[in-house]
Amino acid sequence: MILALQLALGAISGWLAYTSYAPIGWWPAGILGITGLFVALSIGRPTLWRGAAIGFIHGLVMYLFALPWIGELVGAVPYIALAISCAIYALITGAGGAAMARWPLGFLAFPFLYVAVEHLRSSFPFGGFAWVRLAWGQIDGPLATLASWGGPVLVSFAAALAGTGLAAVILSPRVAGALTLLLVVAAGLISGVGQTRSLGDVNVAAIQGNVPRLGLDFNAQQRAVLNNHVRVTESLEGDPDLVFWPENSSDVNPFLDPQAAEAITRAVQSVDAPVLVGTITEDEHGYYNTMQVFDPDTGAGDFHRKVYLQPFGEYMPMRDFFALFSDYVELAGNFSPGDGNFTVAMDGTTIGVATCFEVIVDDAYRTAIEHGAQILTTPTNNATFGYSDMTYQQLAMSRLRAIETDRAVVVAATSGVSAIVHPDGSVSQHTEIFEPATLSENLPLKDTVTPAVRFGEIIEWVLTIIGVVLTLGAVITTRSRR
């Protein structure tokens, strides 16, 4: 009976954590999800094996609800396999949490374990999968402002601490638990970096040209996608300083195709401003997912070749091995990673660029800021994921990155959702999915270097190391007592 209750709490808490993510976006549910998980790991003093099962159920439910958009691209089997793979990491969370729950102040230790496992899952293997981090679901809550001090890891840590503090109050009403909860929320309310000076404004425009139809076969219509973005750009009103196209807006290489080059030149001349175009380029080393600057006066200029490629999508790790199990391997691309610093220069302004999947990687925008980025852009192509939650989840990540770096972010998507994000993470304009549209606005240029940019990686490793040490200590003491 107690096992059934523990597993049920694990499943319910996993679902609650899922509902904190966009587009539902109920941020308190992320905290309550941790509360439910820690309560499940505390009642009945479960063994480490039972704790691992509780953690696995929690993670599996969360990932199954949060990641079905993967199935839009490759079907149900790979999507379920990814959810199970991610949930395997939660075995550690559950086992370590069950051991920590036996400590009088174990609720203070568990958040360290939680972010350590998040760090592991976000790093290994093949560069990890940081898509479902507790922090992303806190974008509309008070804890999001902690991102400017320590990045997503500090937000995840604070949300987990608030959750376990509440669990401590439920399990044994102590002043310590109540104070922990109140202090974490209060810290989030007052923790913003504060007013920072602006270097001036720049008028930006995001172009959403839309795609001819849904599904994988839209890539066979590359020229139609390019023409859509040319047409929408030519309809743009006003006098923009910088124009941003999405990833894959010209999958016809303009350096090899005269027609594509002529179409892009026409669009650039029509707005008389530099345009950042998503395209495919190649050299003797391979093919690249490239964001290329085209200037009305000087032509092709600076570029960003995507550094962090999506495994199993843009490239296939261990291709021959995985081909033994699935024909979907043939759908994966064969791109080469770039080696730039995540910035491009456009008319004297330094732009930080994180292309699509790169927005989940902490290093991308931090590197851009370190190299002088004054404003950021997330060019993305979400067309193959249809009307799923994917584009909304990704927008939440760009919003948290804006807070983390104290920069405005221009999100340009082929088919939506495109958005204008301010340094405080607020969205002033956005498009709908699958519509041609333009967004235009004056945004601030900044040279702030937040604590998260400067020390975020160190903070993550410190929290991770503490988490590992505490987990080993909890497991050892539990086994010794047994």
C-alpha positions in Angstrom: 0.0 0.0 0.0 2.8 2.4 0.9 4.6 1.6 -2.3 1.6 2.4 -4.4 1.2 5.7 -2.6 4.9 6.6 -3.1 4.7 5.7 -6.8 1.5 7.7 -7.3 3.0 10.7 -5.6 6.0 10.3 -7.9 3.8 10.3 -11.0 1.6 13.2 -9.9 4.6 15.3 -8.9 6.2 14.6 -12.4 3.0 15.8 -14.0 2.9 18.9 -11.9 6.5 19.7 -12.8 5.5 19.3 -16.5 2.7 21.9 -16.2 5.2 24.5 -15.2 6.6 24.5 -18.7 5.2 26.6 -21.5 2.6 26.8 -23.0 0.8 25.9 -19.7 3.4 27.9 -17.7 2.0 27.5 -14.2 5.3 28.2 -12.4 4.1 27.2 -8.9 3.6 23.7 -10.2 7.3 23.3 -10.7 7.9 23.9 -7.0 5.0 21.7 -6.0 6.4 18.9 -8.2 9.6 18.9 -6.1 7.5 19.0 -3.0 5.5 15.9 -4.1 8.7 14.1 -5.1 10.5 14.8 -1.8 7.4 13.8 0.2 7.2 10.5 -1.7 10.9 9.9 -0.9 10.3 10.6 2.8 7.2 8.7 3.8 7.7 5.1 4.8 11.5 5.6 4.7 11.9 3.9 1.3 15.0 1.9 0.4 17.4 3.2 -2.1 16.0 0.9 -4.8 12.5 2.0 -4.0 13.6 5.6 -4.1 15.2 5.0 -7.5 11.8 3.7 -8.7 10.0 6.7 -7.4 12.5 9.0 -9.1 12.2 7.2 -12.4 8.4 7.4 -12.4 8.6 11.1 -11.6 11.0 11.7 -14.4 9.2 9.4 -16.9 5.8 11.1 -16.5 7.4 14.6 -16.7 9.3 13.7 -19.9 6.4 11.9 -21.6 4.2 14.9 -21.2 6.9 17.5 -22.0 8.5 15.9 -25.1 5.7 14.6 -27.4 6.8 17.2 -30.0 9.7 14.9 -30.7 7.2 12.4 -32.1 6.0 15.0 -34.6 9.4 14.6 -36.3 10.3 10.9 -35.9 7.3 9.1 -34.6 6.3 7.6 -31.2 9.1 5.1 -30.7 12.1 7.5 -30.7 10.1 10.0 -28.6 9.3 7.3 -25.9 12.9 6.1 -26.1 14.2 9.7 -25.4 11.7 10.1 -22.5 12.9 6.8 -20.9 16.6 7.8 -21.5 16.1 11.1 -19.7 14.2 9.3 -16.9 17.1 7.0 -16.2 19.0 9.9 -14.7 16.1 10.3 -12.2 17.1 7.0 -10.8 20.0 8.8 -9.2 17.7 11.6 -8.0 15.4 9.1 -6.4 18.0 6.9 -4.7 20.0 9.8 -3.4 16.9 11.6 -2.4 15.6 8.6 -0.4 18.9 8.6 1.5 18.9 12.3 2.1 15.3 12.2 3.3 16.5 10.2 6.3 18.6 13.2 7.5 16.9 15.8 9.8 17.8 18.5 7.4 17.8 16.4 4.3 15.5 18.9 2.6 18.4 21.3 2.4 20.7 18.7 0.8 18.3 17.5 -1.9 18.4 20.6 -4.1 22.1 20.1 -4.5 21.5 16.6 -5.7 18.8 17.7 -8.1 20.9 20.3 -9.9 23.9 17.9 -10.0 21.7 15.3 -11.9 20.4 18.1 -14.1 24.0 19.0 -14.9 24.8 15.4 -15.7 21.8 15.0 -18.0 22.5 18.3 -19.7 26.1 17.3 -20.5 26.3 13.6 -21.2 26.2 11.8 -23.6 26.6 13.5 -26.9 26.6 17.0 -25.3 23.5 16.1 -23.1 19.9 17.2 -23.3 19.1 20.3 -21.3 15.6 20.9 -22.7 13.7 19.9 -19.6 15.3 21.9 -16.7 13.3 23.0 -13.7 14.4 26.5 -14.4 12.6 26.9 -17.7 9.3 26.5 -16.0 10.0 29.4 -13.6 10.2 32.1 -16.3 6.9 33.8 -15.2 7.7 33.4 -11.5 9.7 35.5 -9.0 12.7 33.1 -9.0 13.4 33.8 -12.7 15.3 36.9 -11.7 17.9 34.7 -10.0 19.1 33.9 -13.6 21.1 37.1 -13.7 23.1 35.9 -10.7 23.7 32.3 -11.5 21.9 31.3 -14.7 19.4 28.5 -15.1 21.2 26.3 -12.5 20.6 28.8 -9.7 16.9 29.1 -10.7 16.6 25.3 -10.7 18.3 25.2 -7.3 16.1 27.8 -5.8 12.9 26.2 -7.1 14.0 22.8 -5.7 14.8 24.4 -2.4 11.5 26.1 -2.2 9.8 22.7 -3.0 11.7 20.8 -0.4 11.2 23.6 2.2 7.5 23.2 1.6 7.8 19.4 1.9 9.6 19.9 5.3 6.7 22.0 6.5 4.2 19.3 5.4 6.2 16.4 6.9 7.2 18.1 10.1 6.2 21.7 10.6 9.5 23.3 11.5 10.5 26.9 11.5 13.5 25.9 9.4 11.3 24.7 6.6 9.0 27.7 6.6 12.0 30.1 6.7 13.6 28.3 3.8 10.5 28.6 1.6 10.0 32.3 2.5 13.7 33.2 2.1 13.9 31.6 -1.4 10.8 33.4 -2.6 12.0 36.7 -1.1 15.4 36.3 -2.7 13.7 35.8 -6.1 11.6 39.0 -5.6 14.6 41.2 -4.9 17.4 39.5 -6.8 17.4 41.3 -10.1 20.6 42.9 -11.2 18.8 46.2 -11.2 18.9 49.1 -13.7 21.8 49.0 -16.1 22.8 51.6 -18.5 22.0 51.4 -22.2 24.4 52.2 -25.0 21.4 53.5 -27.1 18.7 51.9 -29.1 18.6 50.0 -32.3 15.5 49.3 -34.5 15.2 45.6 -35.2 12.9 43.6 -37.4 12.1 39.9 -37.2 10.8 38.2 -40.4 8.6 35.2 -40.2 8.1 34.1 -43.8 6.2 30.9 -43.0 6.5 27.5 -44.9 4.4 26.1 -47.7 3.0 23.2 -45.6 3.7 21.2 -42.5 5.9 18.2 -42.1 9.4 17.0 -43.1 8.7 17.5 -46.8 8.8 21.3 -46.4 12.6 21.1 -46.9 11.9 19.8 -50.4 10.4 23.2 -51.0 13.4 25.2 -50.0 13.0 27.9 -52.7 9.4 28.5 -51.7 10.5 29.1 -48.1 13.2 31.5 -49.3 10.7 33.4 -51.5 8.3 33.6 -48.6 10.9 35.4 -46.5 11.9 37.7 -49.4 8.2 38.6 -50.0 7.6 39.3 -46.3 10.8 41.3 -46.0 9.8 43.5 -49.0 6.5 44.2 -47.3 8.2 45.4 -44.1 7.2 49.0 -43.2 9.5 51.4 -41.4 13.2 51.9 -41.4 14.9 49.1 -39.5 18.6 49.2 -38.6 18.9 45.4 -38.4 16.8 42.6 -39.9 16.7 39.0 -38.6 15.6 36.0 -40.7 15.1 32.5 -39.1 17.2 29.4 -39.3 16.8 27.6 -42.6 15.1 30.6 -44.2 17.3 30.0 -47.2 18.2 26.3 -47.4 19.3 27.1 -51.0 23.0 28.0 -50.6 23.3 31.6 -52.0 27.0 31.2 -52.6 26.3 28.4 -55.1 22.9 29.3 -56.4 22.7 32.6 -58.4 18.9 32.6 -58.1 19.0 32.4 -54.3 21.7 35.1 -54.2 19.6 37.4 -56.4 16.5 36.9 -54.2 18.4 37.6 -51.0 20.0 40.7 -52.5 16.6 42.0 -53.6 15.3 41.6 -50.1 18.3 43.3 -48.5 18.2 46.2 -50.9 14.4 46.7 -50.2 15.0 47.3 -46.5 18.4 49.0 -47.0 19.7 47.3 -43.9 21.9 44.3 -43.1 19.9 41.1 -42.9 21.0 38.0 -40.9 19.9 35.0 -43.1 19.7 31.3 -42.1 21.2 29.2 -44.8 23.4 26.1 -45.5 27.1 26.6 -46.5 29.9 24.3 -47.2 33.7 24.1 -47.4 36.2 21.3 -47.7 35.4 20.1 -44.2 31.6 19.7 -44.7 28.2 21.3 -44.5 27.3 24.0 -41.9 24.1 25.4 -40.5 25.0 29.0 -41.0 23.6 32.4 -40.0 25.0 34.7 -42.7 25.0 38.6 -42.7 24.2 40.3 -46.0 24.7 44.0 -46.2 23.1 46.3 -48.8 26.5 48.0 -49.4 29.1 45.4 -48.9 27.3 42.1 -49.6 28.1 38.9 -47.7 29.8 39.7 -44.4 30.1 38.0 -41.0 28.6 34.6 -40.2 27.9 32.2 -37.3 28.2 28.5 -38.0 26.2 26.5 -35.5 28.6 25.1 -32.9 26.2 22.9 -30.9 24.4 20.6 -33.3 21.3 18.7 -32.3 22.3 15.0 -31.9 20.1 12.5 -33.8 18.8 15.5 -35.8 21.5 17.6 -37.4 24.1 14.8 -37.0 23.9 11.2 -36.1 26.3 9.9 -33.4 27.3 6.3 -33.8 25.3 6.2 -37.1 26.2 2.6 -38.0 25.3 1.3 -34.6 21.9 3.0 -34.3 21.1 2.0 -37.9 20.8 -1.6 -36.6 17.8 -0.6 -34.6 15.9 2.0 -36.6 15.4 3.3 -40.1 14.9 6.8 -38.7 18.7 7.1 -38.6 18.5 8.0 -42.3 16.5 11.1 -41.5 19.4 12.6 -39.4 21.6 15.2 -41.1 25.3 15.1 -41.5 26.3 18.7 -40.5 29.7 19.7 -39.2 30.0 21.9 -36.1 31.3 25.5 -36.4 34.0 27.0 -34.2 33.1 30.6 -33.8 32.4 32.9 -30.8 28.6 33.1 -31.3 28.7 36.7 -32.5 28.3 38.5 -35.9 28.8 42.2 -36.7 26.0 44.0 -38.3 26.4 47.7 -39.2 28.8 48.3 -36.3 26.6 46.4 -33.8 27.8 43.1 -32.2 25.0 40.5 -32.3 25.0 37.4 -30.1 23.6 34.4 -32.0 22.4 31.1 -30.6 20.8 29.1 -33.4 17.7 27.0 -32.3 19.1 24.1 -30.2 22.0 26.3 -29.0 19.7 28.3 -26.8 19.6 25.5 -24.3 23.4 25.5 -24.0 24.7 27.8 -21.3 28.0 28.4 -23.1 26.5 29.9 -26.2 25.2 33.3 -25.1 27.7 33.6 -22.3 30.5 33.3 -24.9 28.7 35.9 -27.1 28.6 38.4 -24.2 32.3 37.8 -23.4 33.0 38.8 -27.0 31.0 42.0 -26.9 27.4 41.1 -27.9 25.1 44.0 -27.3 21.9 42.3 -28.3 21.0 38.7 -28.9 19.0 36.7 -31.4 17.6 33.1 -31.5 17.0 32.2 -35.1 15.0 28.9 -35.2 13.1 26.6 -37.5 10.2 24.9 -35.7 8.1 24.0 -38.8 8.6 20.3 -38.6 7.1 20.2 -35.1 3.8 21.5 -36.2 1.5 23.0 -33.5 3.2 21.3 -30.7 4.5 22.8 -27.4 8.1 22.9 -28.7 8.2 26.5 -30.0 6.6 27.8 -26.7 9.1 25.9 -24.6 12.0 27.3 -26.7 10.7 30.8 -26.3 10.7 30.4 -22.5 14.4 29.6 -22.8 15.1 32.7 -24.8 13.3 34.7 -22.2 15.3 33.3 -19.3 18.5 33.9 -21.3 17.5 37.6 -21.7 17.3 37.9 -17.9 20.5 35.9 -17.4 22.5 38.1 -19.8 20.6 41.4 -19.4 20.1 41.6 -23.1 17.2 42.0 -25.5 16.6 38.9 -27.6 15.0 38.8 -31.1 13.5 35.4 -31.8 13.0 34.8 -35.5 11.2 31.6 -36.5 10.3 30.2 -39.9 6.8 29.4 -38.9 6.4 30.8 -35.4 6.5 31.7 -32.6 8.7 34.7 -33.3 9.0 37.3 -30.5 10.6 40.5 -29.2 12.0 39.8 -25.7 13.3 42.6 -23.5 16.2 42.3 -21.0 13.7 41.6 -18.1 12.4 38.6 -20.0 9.1 40.2 -20.9 7.6 39.7 -24.4 6.4 42.9 -26.1 5.4 41.3 -29.4 4.9 37.9 -30.8 3.5 36.1 -33.8 1.2 33.2 -34.1 2.2 29.8 -35.5 2.1 29.3 -39.3 1.5 32.8 -40.5 3.6 35.2 -42.4 4.4 38.2 -40.2 6.9 40.8 -39.2 7.9 42.3 -35.8 9.6 45.6 -35.5 10.7 47.5 -32.4 13.4 49.7 -30.8 15.5 47.7 -28.4 18.4 48.7 -26.1 22.0 47.9 -26.7 23.9 46.9 -23.5 27.4 46.1 -22.4 26.5 44.6 -19.0 28.4 41.5 -17.8 26.1 39.9 -15.2 27.4 37.6 -12.5 25.7 34.7 -14.3 27.8 35.4 -17.4 31.0 35.9 -15.4 30.6 33.1 -12.8 27.7 30.9 -14.0 29.8 27.9 -14.9 31.7 28.0 -11.6 28.5 28.2 -9.7 27.1 25.2 -11.5 30.2 23.1 -10.8 30.3 24.2 -7.2 26.6 23.2 -6.7 27.2 20.0 -8.6 30.3 19.0 -6.5 28.4 19.7 -3.3 25.5 17.6 -4.6 27.8 14.7 -5.4 29.5 14.8 -2.0 26.2 15.1 -0.1 24.7 12.2 -2.1 27.7 9.9 -1.4 27.5 10.8 2.2 23.8 10.1 2.4 24.1 6.8 0.6 27.0 5.7 2.8 25.4 6.6 6.1 22.1 4.9 5.0 23.9 1.6 4.1 26.0 1.8 7.3 22.8 2.0 9.4 21.3 -0.9 7.5 
